[in-house]
Amino acid sequence: MLNQFESDCGEGALITLLRLEPRTILPLAQRLVTQYPLRTMDAVHLAVSLTDAVALTDGGEITVATRDKRQAEAARACGLAVI
């Protein structure tokens, strides 16, 4: 399982892991929690998608993968695509 994870998240792979930048992410996550009925880590996930992930897309669409209905609704409300 770990080998598959490393394959999926390695350099040039389909999934990109991002480093959390607390000074940027945490204030935004806090605002998201007050605006939407999100759990803390769901808000952090969205905050990273709205900030750090933007640099990876070169202006393209950002897609959030989630099974959580509240997170999906908040992501859509913030202009993100959801799968």
C-alpha positions as CSV (number, residue, x, y, z in Angstrom):
1,M,0.0,0.0,0.0
2,L,2.8,2.4,0.8
3,N,4.5,1.7,-2.5
4,Q,1.2,2.6,-4.3
5,F,1.0,5.8,-2.3
6,E,4.5,6.8,-3.2
7,S,3.8,6.0,-6.8
8,D,0.6,8.1,-6.8
9,C,2.3,11.0,-5.0
10,G,5.8,11.0,-6.4
11,E,7.3,13.6,-8.7
12,G,5.3,13.9,-11.9
13,A,2.5,11.7,-10.5
14,L,-1.2,12.4,-10.6
15,I,-1.4,13.6,-7.0
16,T,0.7,16.5,-5.6
17,L,1.3,16.9,-1.9
18,L,1.6,20.4,-0.7
19,R,3.4,21.8,2.3
20,L,1.1,23.5,4.8
21,E,2.0,27.2,5.2
22,P,0.3,28.0,8.6
23,R,0.5,31.8,8.3
24,T,-1.5,31.7,5.1
25,I,-3.7,28.6,5.6
26,L,-4.9,28.8,9.2
27,P,-6.5,32.2,9.1
28,L,-8.3,31.3,5.9
29,A,-9.4,27.9,7.4
30,Q,-10.7,29.8,10.4
31,R,-12.8,32.0,8.2
32,L,-14.1,29.0,6.2
33,V,-15.2,27.3,9.5
34,T,-17.2,30.4,10.5
35,Q,-18.8,30.7,7.0
36,Y,-19.6,27.0,6.3
37,P,-20.5,24.0,8.5
38,L,-17.0,22.5,8.1
39,R,-14.8,20.4,10.3
40,T,-11.4,21.8,11.0
41,M,-9.4,19.5,8.6
42,D,-12.0,20.0,5.9
43,A,-11.5,23.7,6.2
44,V,-7.7,23.3,6.1
45,H,-8.0,21.2,2.9
46,L,-10.1,23.9,1.2
47,A,-7.8,26.7,2.4
48,V,-4.9,24.9,0.7
49,S,-6.9,24.4,-2.4
50,L,-7.8,28.1,-2.5
51,T,-4.2,29.3,-2.0
52,D,-1.2,27.1,-2.5
53,A,-2.9,24.9,-5.2
54,V,-3.5,27.9,-7.4
55,A,0.2,28.1,-8.3
56,L,0.2,24.5,-9.6
57,T,-2.6,25.0,-12.1
58,D,-1.2,28.0,-14.0
59,G,-4.7,29.6,-13.9
60,G,-6.5,26.3,-14.6
61,E,-9.4,24.9,-12.7
62,I,-8.8,23.4,-9.3
63,T,-10.7,20.3,-8.4
64,V,-11.3,19.0,-4.9
65,A,-11.9,15.4,-4.3
66,T,-14.2,14.7,-1.4
67,R,-17.0,12.5,-0.2
68,D,-18.1,15.0,2.5
69,K,-21.3,16.8,1.4
70,R,-20.6,19.9,3.5
71,Q,-17.0,20.2,2.2
72,A,-18.3,19.8,-1.3
73,E,-20.9,22.5,-0.9
74,A,-18.3,24.9,0.6
75,A,-15.8,24.1,-2.1
76,R,-18.4,24.9,-4.8
77,A,-19.4,28.1,-3.0
78,C,-15.7,29.1,-3.1
79,G,-15.6,28.5,-6.9
80,L,-13.8,25.1,-6.9
81,A,-14.8,22.1,-9.0
82,V,-15.7,19.0,-7.0
83,I,-15.5,15.3,-7.8
